[in-house]
Each structure stands twice: as C-alpha cells, then as structure tokens.
Amino acid sequence: MDFFNQGWQAVACSEDLPLRHVYQAQLLGQELALWRDDSGAVNAWENRCPHRGLRLSLGVNTGDQLKCQYHGWKYETGSGRCLFVPAHRNATPSTACVRQYPCVEIDGLVFVKLDKSDEAQTSNGYQPPTRLPSTNLRSTPAAMAADVALRTIMQARQSLAPVIAAQADSVQIQTNGLMLDLGGTETPDKLRLFVQPESATTSVVHARLYTATQTSFARKVAFIHLMEELLSLAEQCTGLSQKAKIIATDTGHSSAQPKPTESDSRKPFICTVIAREIETPDITSFWLKPDDDRALIIDPGMHASVVTPAGFIR
Ligand code: FES
C-alpha cells in the first residue's frame, strides 16, 4: 500500500512548527496539538490534557516536555507520559499519558494519520514529484469538504499554469488520494497540493512548488491570489466563506462590530497575509495587504488578531 493510501494526511508545513512553539491543527474533526522538541522531532498529540481536558495547544513547549497551562502538568516528548505534577512534587509521576498519533515530517510537510492500527507502516514510499529544489507556498483554508476542494482545483487547473510557468493548455494533473500534482509539458516545474480534511465541511490546501529557478515573491503572491479566488468562488457557490485574515485594530472592537461613531481613520484594518518569512526561530515577519483602499497605519499599542489557515485566532 502506498503512502497516501495508508491514511497519512498533510496537517502543517515544517515552518509552522518552530522550536518552543505549539501549533493547533485539525484532522477529520480531531483537534491536534503539534510541537517540535529541541532535537527536531515532531509530536502530534490529541489537543486535550488528560488531567482536566484543557487544550494542550495553549501550553508551553519547554523543549523536551509540553506543560499544560492549567495546573502545570508536564508531558514528555515522544512518549506523552506525564512526568511532573506540581501539586505532588515528590510523588512518583502520574500514570496519565497524552494520546498520540503517528506523525512524520517529509519534504517540508508534516503528515499525521489518526488510525494507529497499522502503526508499523512507515513513510516508506513517499516520492517527491521531481528532484528539483522545493519550497512551501502559503496554505489556503477552504470552507468546503476536502473532496470538493480537490475537485474545484482539478476543474480549474489551467488557472494555476502561471505558478509552474506553463501554458494553460499544457497543464497536466495526477492525483493520489487527496494529493494532486500539477505539471506542464514544456516546463520541469511541478506544483504538489495536499488537501487536509479538517472536518466534514472545512479543509486546508497545502502547496509545495518544485522549481530550478528562484521562487520569486511575485510568484508566491500570484499563487495566493489564484488559490483564494478559486476557492472563494467555490465557497460562494456553497454559500460558505471563511478566509484567513489579520484584523489590526486599536479600538478593541472586532471588525464585525465596529463602533458606529468611529472615524474612518480608527476603523479596524482587515488585511490578508500575502507572505511571511521566518526570520529566527522566535520571529516571523508578515506582509499584510489591507482589504480596502486605506494605507495601513501601524500605531504603537495596536492589537492584531491573526486567523490561521486552520481558522483559529491567535
Ligand atoms: S488540565 Fe492540564 S494540568 Fe490540569
């Protein structure tokens, strides 16, 4: 059985998991807390503390343990075993253990499978579409089931031709489960897309571009616009809409409920993240594009709410 038919699903890009960070994802309705320990190994855990059920994605990644924010229980990387209970410092560790899921990191992406029955099966057999250098493009959320998102992309594949520097009528696709490869007859470039089934009605499309030429900023931005256009058109057809946005405001009010008396200059800015760069393990730069015609003014003390591709607010 090949990699994708073993149940592995892409749930995050490697850059989503810098050291000392906890990333929340969702696969088929199951919330996950993903975190990388200081040795680089990735843990995929049920997003629920075995003690009183707090989300572990709110916890602290200490490098070799994940500490729950509620009562401070600490769980060991790899095994998920509880090693420390603050209220019983001198007692033997609790038998509590976090539920873990098989997890592998390959070619810049993190894959998880919920079915542990054939855990012995590994990632053997995963093949990138080509040996060309590759980079992740921005993941795109879609308010639609994974199979609908996959079908939407397949039907509109010609619109993605510029991303692989191909002619629209030469674009070819190959699918394997929820993975899709795009290529063109006159270009060696390949675009590999993974549709992550978050729930019955939402999904995230992860993308990896393989190209010998440098992936320019313009090409990355073109991809973001094409995917957003493609998926939001399909969302409108289904009457659903859920986009990744940054809402920057100094008003303390959400964009959905602006104060009626606010002057234009103090209205919240709703922006799209058009690119991001990991500067250091602790610092990420975001490029924001306001959704209206106003120039984005960042004042000291402003607050930014980030809606992640998975739909969570940070
Ligand atoms: S709920 Fe996590 S330590 Fe109590």
Residues whose N, C-alpha, C, O or C-beta is under 5 A from the ligand:
A	BS01	FES	C49 H51 R52 G53 L54 C68 Y70 H71 G72 W73
